[in-house]
């Protein structure tokens, strides 16, 4: 199974503070706005203290997410498996091919 990373963002009052990323693609977003961010591609790996460059699923245009990365953690296999299931759930809700999320 591919690794899943949890990227935690500095909380600036935005509706989301965490991306869960597998093979450079957001497969879950918490606590809100999963419908907006799932399917977003990271241009390069996240680095603590930096902004990340992303390509949102909807626009397809590279941009910087305006919230700095607070922490990056690789999930343990059991937790990663749960997040992968959330990714499958998002794919179904958004009517997108799970393969486009590397699932």
Steps between C-alpha positions, in 0.01 A plus 500: 500500500625849414581735785244757610621828646305735723589861426388737775471869415537802726147591609417843361126452548456306174246217475768230463819430692604159365564340165552125473721430201582179315749502213480880484119517478261622772266210586336658806476845657393579857298628667313656205525571125590152383282553193721796408846356570480123435678430172739794538856414396807617688767630264774406748506338845380710794765656723435623854488880520447548126209559265421215263451526127189317385292431191131495601278243331249760381730766352800293391713813556805487730483738795627532856269406786503804729541308827843389623568137584516446875586128495537200270450146632498161327206299631526152644355228271170457689429876507608529135253225404217695665594816310519307172140389564403866548667566164280232339196661663600840359551353153148361511348827629688709244438248221867475410707195415677369813809445283523878456557514876762221484259267679 
